[in-house]
Amino acid sequence: MRIITLALLGSALCSGQGTNECKPSQLNIPGAQYPCVYPDGRARFRLAAPEAQKVQVRIVGQGFDMTKGDDGAWTVTTTPLVVGFHYYTLVVDGARVADPSSRTFFGSGWENSGIEVPEPPEVDYYLAKDVPHGQVSQRWYYSKVTGKWRRCYVYTPPDYDAGKARYPVLYLMHGWGEDETGWHRQGHVDLILDNLIAVKKARPMLIVMDNLNAVKPGEDGTIFTSMGRLPPRPAAGTGAAAGAARSGGLASFTEATFTEMMLTDLIPMIERTYRTLPGRENRAMAGLSMGGMQTFLTTLANLDKFAYIGGFSGSTGGRGGFDVKTSHNGVMADPEAFNKKVKVLFLGIGSMEGPGTKNFSEQLTKAGIKNVYFESPGTAHEWLTWRRCLNDFAPRLFQK
Amino acid sequence: MRIITLALLGSALCSGQGTNECKPSQLNIPGAQYPCVYPDGRARFRLAAPEAQKVQVRIVGQGFDMTKGDDGAWTVTTTPLVVGFHYYTLVVDGARVADPSSRTFFGSGWENSGIEVPEPPEVDYYLAKDVPHGQVSQRWYYSKVTGKWRRCYVYTPPDYDAGKARYPVLYLMHGWGEDETGWHRQGHVDLILDNLIAVKKARPMLIVMDNLNAVKPGEDGTIFTSMGRLPPRPAAGTGAAAGAARSGGLASFTEATFTEMMLTDLIPMIERTYRTLPGRENRAMAGLSMGGMQTFLTTLANLDKFAYIGGFSGSTGGRGGFDVKTSHNGVMADPEAFNKKVKVLFLGIGSMEGPGTKNFSEQLTKAGIKNVYFESPGTAHEWLTWRRCLNDFAPRLFQK
């Protein structure tokens, strides 16, 4: 009798968590019902693949085998997923492909699928609201350093077009395997700033989003892969294209060339093209993950040009351990002088990413280096962490 | 003896057309060597799918079965493809997916793969050149008509930011299954205009690219599918979402609602936000395929608001045949008055698309309606036709 009761209860539970409760992901193509997300964060995926032998979805480091139904469609419901934006991939008989039901997002070096496990509805800092809206513009420019045309995106605040004011500038970098589209497509940078500016929490500013790729003609870039950092190619290589090919389509750059390109080409182009405020106190740089590492390398070597520094999941003290006297060519050796120069040194991280950044922040504090430690509760190495970082970081910028 | 000679010759030809001659498509993700395109237009595709039973590439209406190699990768070389941009799809054991080696482009209602079979190198009207560059900006706005936030992209010419001048505006529409990103991603609208403006062939203008999707709350939109136009849903439907779901993720709109949205929300937002020139003689509308049909419906019903009209592969006289006296509510019944009002009526088409547009143009001419017929040589119903249409159409706009 108890067994029957449980069976009925089970059936009732199933119907209570039926398809109606599974809401299509906000990142689906128009009209697609799958993938959908249950209120508890489980996601249900579906792919029509009538002749496949094995189909799997890979998301947040896990694989979920899908099951074939009578209609030839494969489905699976995952365990609860952490809140936020996640890249995910389908594997169809060994082929790694994007889900055709999803919008695609450039990540891990290719056009990956994405799913949004939504925050509670009251969390709306990155949603479109009835406030004045700025815009994100695609800008082409020629780099003398790399000898190539480059593309960046520029956020201009709501009052930029109508007014004559000049603005400070934040240079904001993507992470490994991503590109200059990440911050507005995955990160909602424009909506976050629109919302902050509307309630006067952040100063109106420009935000410039460029691409880490930067090698000089003939130069072989360092390749970052999911396995870590590979050394520069030997001289026998055929340049950036060969390097990128070896890594399966990832960024090819050297840190020094990126910095040189930024100082020689990008910043002058921005300051020539837009109404910007001059000087280091009107320039900030931040980035996520690999872009955070680049931020530290660029800014700490050029404190005459930047007064605000942000690392989002990209700051654990650098390679080979941190030493206040010697790290970054000793730029922090005199903490008082450093604190006077650097108006904000921001270290953000998701709480599920481990203690490295917190330890680094405490090391800095102990050494007398002022810094802001921000921890995003319950999130991992993904875009919800970085949206929250930006939302906390932007209001700290360019305050006199 | 003759047979042996031919065999040797064949072998020599094969080695002459080896992998070195197959250049990676410009639309590949960084570093991807495949797909690549041979000088004669054949394309070679490659997909790693070690456990698949059958893999096919579908492109320009044809299917090419791929062959599995010892390394688990499937490859095929197609027959020569027509020049231009083509969507293409891989079918892996029955699953229709995008090629992970390609950038994705919103077409046919999803994030499809694309390949560019390049024009000869001397054809550079849509390439980035060393000329002043305008920008393409993402703009959010709220529509009172649909009750939803909408996104459009706006091209502003090179001198817009630095100057104070006011500009005329071209409203430029995508086609079936595409969206507001098509004209700058697939169409290179910004580079085409930059290049035209640099040599003073076109007047500097704004170009607004919106999305055909537009239904009022509770309204059931007409669905266009690859099989043609479906009638509006019966009242029992649950609105746009259900309609779109039925069609597999395609545009849901009614022509009248799109026009109302455009006149009520879009045009006033643009003219409020940007430095535009007022009046019908400073407004043009054009579109490709379904967007061309919408252009005719919107402009011919509102000649007090538009003086320039362009249909790119979207103009064969409308449904049910053309009659100069009665079509479009008789707006052409007085050809002389119509010719005076409409400064340019442009009908573009690819030469491989059939004679419908040419016949329509001749019908118009015979009826006394001035029009421009433009035929793109050797191209089909795809983006190279439409880039060429724009390149021919834009210089004709807003000339006093």
Chai-1 contact restraints between the chains, C-beta under 6 A:
chainA,res_idxA,chainB,res_idxB,connection_type,confidence,min_distance_angstrom,max_distance_angstrom,comment,restraint_id
A,I29,B,W110,contact,1.0,0.0,6.0,A-B,restraint_1
A,I29,B,G249,contact,1.0,0.0,6.0,A-B,restraint_2
A,P30,B,A244,contact,1.0,0.0,6.0,A-B,restraint_3
A,P30,B,G249,contact,1.0,0.0,6.0,A-B,restraint_4
A,G31,B,A244,contact,1.0,0.0,6.0,A-B,restraint_5
A,G31,B,A245,contact,1.0,0.0,6.0,A-B,restraint_6
A,G31,B,G249,contact,1.0,0.0,6.0,A-B,restraint_7
A,A32,B,G249,contact,1.0,0.0,6.0,A-B,restraint_8
A,L47,B,A95,contact,1.0,0.0,6.0,A-B,restraint_9
A,A49,B,D93,contact,1.0,0.0,6.0,A-B,restraint_10
A,A49,B,G94,contact,1.0,0.0,6.0,A-B,restraint_11
A,A49,B,A95,contact,1.0,0.0,6.0,A-B,restraint_12
A,P50,B,G94,contact,1.0,0.0,6.0,A-B,restraint_13
A,E51,B,D93,contact,1.0,0.0,6.0,A-B,restraint_14
A,E51,B,G94,contact,1.0,0.0,6.0,A-B,restraint_15
A,A52,B,D93,contact,1.0,0.0,6.0,A-B,restraint_16
A,V92,B,V92,contact,1.0,0.0,6.0,A-B,restraint_17
A,V92,B,A95,contact,1.0,0.0,6.0,A-B,restraint_18
A,D93,B,A49,contact,1.0,0.0,6.0,A-B,restraint_19
A,D93,B,E51,contact,1.0,0.0,6.0,A-B,restraint_20
A,D93,B,A52,contact,1.0,0.0,6.0,A-B,restraint_21
A,D93,B,D93,contact,1.0,0.0,6.0,A-B,restraint_22
A,G94,B,A49,contact,1.0,0.0,6.0,A-B,restraint_23
A,G94,B,P50,contact,1.0,0.0,6.0,A-B,restraint_24
A,G94,B,E51,contact,1.0,0.0,6.0,A-B,restraint_25
A,A95,B,L47,contact,1.0,0.0,6.0,A-B,restraint_26
A,A95,B,A49,contact,1.0,0.0,6.0,A-B,restraint_27
A,A95,B,V92,contact,1.0,0.0,6.0,A-B,restraint_28
A,V97,B,V97,contact,1.0,0.0,6.0,A-B,restraint_29
A,V97,B,P100,contact,1.0,0.0,6.0,A-B,restraint_30
A,A98,B,A98,contact,1.0,0.0,6.0,A-B,restraint_31
A,P100,B,V97,contact,1.0,0.0,6.0,A-B,restraint_32
A,P100,B,W110,contact,1.0,0.0,6.0,A-B,restraint_33
A,T104,B,T104,contact,1.0,0.0,6.0,A-B,restraint_34
A,T104,B,E111,contact,1.0,0.0,6.0,A-B,restraint_35
A,W110,B,I29,contact,1.0,0.0,6.0,A-B,restraint_36
A,W110,B,P100,contact,1.0,0.0,6.0,A-B,restraint_37
A,E111,B,T104,contact,1.0,0.0,6.0,A-B,restraint_38
A,A128,B,W140,contact,1.0,0.0,6.0,A-B,restraint_39
A,A128,B,W149,contact,1.0,0.0,6.0,A-B,restraint_40
A,H133,B,W140,contact,1.0,0.0,6.0,A-B,restraint_41
A,Q135,B,S137,contact,1.0,0.0,6.0,A-B,restraint_42
A,Q135,B,Q138,contact,1.0,0.0,6.0,A-B,restraint_43
A,Q135,B,R139,contact,1.0,0.0,6.0,A-B,restraint_44
A,V136,B,Q138,contact,1.0,0.0,6.0,A-B,restraint_45
A,S137,B,Q135,contact,1.0,0.0,6.0,A-B,restraint_46
A,S137,B,S137,contact,1.0,0.0,6.0,A-B,restraint_47
A,Q138,B,Q135,contact,1.0,0.0,6.0,A-B,restraint_48
A,Q138,B,V136,contact,1.0,0.0,6.0,A-B,restraint_49
A,R139,B,Q135,contact,1.0,0.0,6.0,A-B,restraint_50
A,W140,B,A128,contact,1.0,0.0,6.0,A-B,restraint_51
A,W140,B,H133,contact,1.0,0.0,6.0,A-B,restraint_52
A,W149,B,A128,contact,1.0,0.0,6.0,A-B,restraint_53
A,A244,B,P30,contact,1.0,0.0,6.0,A-B,restraint_54
A,A244,B,G31,contact,1.0,0.0,6.0,A-B,restraint_55
A,A245,B,G31,contact,1.0,0.0,6.0,A-B,restraint_56
A,G249,B,I29,contact,1.0,0.0,6.0,A-B,restraint_57
A,G249,B,P30,contact,1.0,0.0,6.0,A-B,restraint_58
A,G249,B,G31,contact,1.0,0.0,6.0,A-B,restraint_59
A,G249,B,A32,contact,1.0,0.0,6.0,A-B,restraint_60
